[in-house]
Amino acid sequence: MLQITNLHVYYGNIHALKGLNIEVNAGEIVSIIGSNGAGKSTLLRTISGLIRPRDGVMTYEGMRIDGLPPHEIVRRGIVHSPEGRRIFTNMSVGENLKLGSYLRKDGNVSADVEKVLVRFPRLRERIKQSGGTLSGGEQQMLAIGRALMAKPKVLLLDEPSLGLAPNLVAEIFRIIRQINDDGVTVLLVEQNANRALELAHRAYVLETGTIVLHDSGQALLANPRVKEAYLGG
């Protein structure tokens, strides 16, 4: 569904991604784990068109997307829920959700808002509140809900558990599984390596811009190198 071949990305003279090869099949959850600065967020920002690669090919459903502007990538079905949530803090929960549907031309927006509110009951309780008054966990729910309003085929999730209490982390990962069960393919960047690998069908380990390991989530959970570096021994 999504294939990345020999991807090179630079920030000025800094070589951030070094010849990455990644594929995501329809219906999968694929996790990317790695330490801070490994290039995980850069990868998602490149896929979503926010960063232009210097070299390499990105194809989605057999068509090249490298070079397309971000809104065209969203229109094709790849939607990014960014690190740090990036909600519109001065706008209401309802307005944030409707903005997620900005590119849609169908008439089902109200029905899909209702689906998001069923999935995230706390957002229903706060539908008229401004985004900036929500807790961190509620803001993360809103960021994911806003992304779902674009009707993604592939959902790019960047650090959805960052800064959340353990009970909310468990809830967010349960919701990610539900979203995948509903037919949405997920590419997940996550520093909580245990959770990410438990959830993933397959996973990649990224170190300083290079893929160093690739296997099923369960195999990487059992890998001694991964245990020592990312799972606390």
C-alpha distance (Angstrom), angle and dihedral (degrees) to the residues before:
residue distance angle dihedral
M1 . . .
L2 3.81 . .
Q3 3.80 120.5 .
I4 3.79 127.3 -179.8
T5 3.79 118.8 -170.3
N6 3.82 128.2 -171.6
L7 3.81 93.1 -22.4
H8 3.80 116.2 -171.8
V9 3.81 121.4 -176.8
Y10 3.80 127.7 178.9
Y11 3.79 136.2 -168.3
G12 3.79 99.0 -155.5
N13 3.80 103.5 -58.2
I14 3.81 93.4 -16.3
H15 3.80 112.0 105.7
A16 3.81 100.5 -143.6
L17 3.83 101.7 170.6
K18 3.79 118.3 29.1
G19 3.77 116.0 -160.6
L20 3.81 99.3 -43.4
N21 3.81 119.9 -169.2
I22 3.81 114.2 -167.9
E23 3.77 134.9 155.4
V24 3.78 131.5 -169.1
N25 3.80 119.7 -164.5
A26 3.78 124.5 -150.6
G27 3.79 112.5 -85.0
E28 3.80 96.4 16.6
I29 3.76 133.8 123.9
V30 3.81 105.8 -142.0
S31 3.80 117.7 -173.7
I32 3.80 128.5 -157.0
I33 3.80 114.1 -157.2
G34 3.78 130.6 -179.7
S35 3.77 143.0 120.7
N36 3.80 126.4 -73.5
G37 3.80 110.7 -68.5
A38 3.81 94.2 21.9
G39 3.82 91.5 120.5
K40 3.81 100.9 -103.9
S41 3.81 97.1 132.6
T42 3.80 90.6 40.1
L43 3.80 88.3 58.4
L44 3.81 93.5 54.0
R45 3.80 92.7 44.0
T46 3.80 89.2 52.0
I47 3.80 93.2 49.6
S48 3.81 90.2 50.1
G49 3.82 92.2 50.6
L50 3.81 98.1 -111.6
I51 3.82 90.5 116.2
R52 3.80 124.0 37.9
P53 3.81 116.3 -136.9
R54 3.79 119.1 -130.6
D55 3.79 92.0 -143.7
G56 3.79 140.4 0.1
V57 3.78 139.2 63.7
M58 3.80 129.7 -91.9
T59 3.80 118.1 -170.1
Y60 3.78 129.6 -177.5
E61 3.79 119.2 -166.4
G62 3.81 87.5 -13.6
M63 3.83 96.8 -52.5
R64 3.80 126.2 105.1
I65 3.79 115.6 -110.9
D66 3.81 101.4 172.4
G67 3.80 104.8 112.1
L68 3.81 95.2 26.9
P69 3.84 117.3 122.1
P70 3.81 116.4 -109.4
H71 3.81 95.9 -105.8
E72 3.81 91.1 55.9
I73 3.79 90.6 51.2
V74 3.82 89.6 51.6
R75 3.79 90.1 47.3
R76 3.82 89.4 55.9
G77 3.80 92.0 54.1
I78 3.83 108.1 -91.9
V79 3.81 109.8 120.4
H80 3.81 126.9 -178.4
S81 3.82 126.0 -147.6
P82 3.81 99.3 -167.1
E83 3.78 133.5 -141.8
G84 3.79 110.7 -91.6
R85 3.84 91.9 29.3
R86 3.84 94.2 -106.0
I87 3.78 94.1 -150.1
F88 3.81 120.1 164.9
T89 3.79 99.3 -99.9
N90 3.82 97.0 -165.9
M91 3.79 93.3 51.5
S92 3.79 126.3 78.2
V93 3.78 124.6 -103.3
G94 3.80 89.3 -107.7
E95 3.80 92.6 50.5
N96 3.80 91.3 49.2
L97 3.79 90.4 53.1
K98 3.80 93.8 48.3
L99 3.81 90.4 50.5
G100 3.80 87.1 60.9
S101 3.80 88.3 65.0
Y102 3.82 94.3 50.2
L103 3.82 95.9 119.7
R104 3.79 95.8 44.0
K105 3.79 120.7 109.2
D106 3.82 98.9 -173.3
G107 3.78 126.2 98.0
N108 3.80 98.8 -123.3
V109 3.80 99.4 90.7
S110 3.81 95.8 110.7
A111 3.80 91.3 48.7
D112 3.80 90.7 50.8
V113 3.82 91.6 48.9
E114 3.81 86.1 56.1
K115 3.83 90.6 50.6
V116 3.82 90.0 53.1
L117 3.81 91.1 48.9
V118 3.81 90.5 50.7
R119 3.81 89.1 51.5
F120 3.82 92.3 45.4
P121 3.84 108.0 32.7
R122 3.81 91.9 176.5
L123 3.79 89.5 64.7
R124 3.80 90.5 56.4
E125 3.81 89.3 56.1
R126 3.82 89.4 52.3
I127 3.80 100.2 35.7
K128 3.83 93.9 128.2
Q129 3.80 97.0 38.5
S130 3.79 119.9 103.0
G131 3.79 114.2 -104.7
G132 3.78 91.8 -119.3
T133 3.82 91.9 65.3
L134 3.81 93.8 59.5
S135 3.79 125.0 100.8
G136 3.79 119.3 -109.8
G137 3.78 92.2 -99.2
E138 3.79 92.4 48.6
Q139 3.80 90.9 49.0
Q140 3.81 89.2 53.2
M141 3.80 90.1 51.0
L142 3.80 88.8 50.4
A143 3.81 92.3 49.5
I144 3.81 91.3 52.0
G145 3.79 91.7 43.1
R146 3.80 91.4 51.0
A147 3.81 89.6 51.8
L148 3.81 90.9 49.9
M149 3.81 89.4 54.7
A150 3.82 87.7 68.9
K151 3.85 88.0 62.0
P152 3.83 96.0 -124.3
K153 3.75 124.6 -157.3
V154 3.81 88.3 -168.6
L155 3.81 118.7 30.3
L156 3.82 117.1 -159.3
L157 3.81 108.9 -155.8
D158 3.81 118.6 -169.6
E159 3.82 115.8 -163.1
P160 3.83 97.2 -35.1
S161 3.83 93.2 174.3
L162 3.82 96.4 48.6
G163 3.80 111.8 135.7
L164 3.81 95.7 -4.1
A165 3.80 128.0 133.7
P166 3.84 114.5 -107.6
N167 3.82 94.4 -105.5
L168 3.82 90.4 53.4
V169 3.81 91.4 46.3
A170 3.80 88.9 57.1
E171 3.81 90.5 49.1
I172 3.81 93.7 49.2
F173 3.80 92.3 50.7
R174 3.81 90.8 47.5
I175 3.81 88.5 53.7
I176 3.82 92.0 48.7
R177 3.80 88.7 54.7
Q178 3.81 90.2 50.1
I179 3.80 91.7 50.1
N180 3.80 89.6 52.2
D181 3.82 91.2 46.7
D182 3.81 86.9 55.4
G183 3.81 89.3 61.3
V184 3.81 103.8 -92.8
T185 3.80 116.3 133.4
V186 3.82 111.7 -134.9
L187 3.80 131.8 -152.5
L188 3.80 105.4 -169.6
V189 3.80 128.3 -165.7
E190 3.79 109.2 -167.8
Q191 3.81 138.0 159.6
N192 3.79 92.0 -156.6
A193 3.79 90.5 85.4
N194 3.81 95.6 -179.5
R195 3.79 92.9 56.2
A196 3.80 93.5 41.0
L197 3.80 94.1 51.9
E198 3.80 94.0 43.3
L199 3.81 88.6 55.1
A200 3.80 99.0 41.3
H201 3.77 129.0 93.9
R202 3.81 87.0 -159.8
A203 3.79 133.9 1.0
Y204 3.78 142.9 -167.0
V205 3.80 127.8 -147.6
L206 3.80 112.5 -141.7
E207 3.82 121.2 -161.3
T208 3.82 122.2 178.5
G209 3.77 92.8 -25.7
T210 3.81 97.2 -44.8
I211 3.80 132.2 100.9
V212 3.81 106.0 -123.9
L213 3.82 100.9 169.6
H214 3.80 136.7 22.0
D215 3.79 126.4 178.7
S216 3.79 143.6 115.2
G217 3.78 115.4 -52.6
Q218 3.80 91.6 -112.3
A219 3.79 93.4 49.4
L220 3.80 91.8 51.7
L221 3.81 90.5 48.6
A222 3.80 86.9 59.4
N223 3.82 95.9 41.7
P224 3.85 110.5 113.1
R225 3.80 92.6 -144.7
V226 3.80 91.9 52.8
K227 3.80 92.0 44.2
E228 3.78 92.0 53.9
A229 3.81 97.0 43.6
Y230 3.82 103.4 36.0
L231 3.80 112.2 9.5
G232 3.79 102.4 55.0
G233 3.79 96.1 -100.5
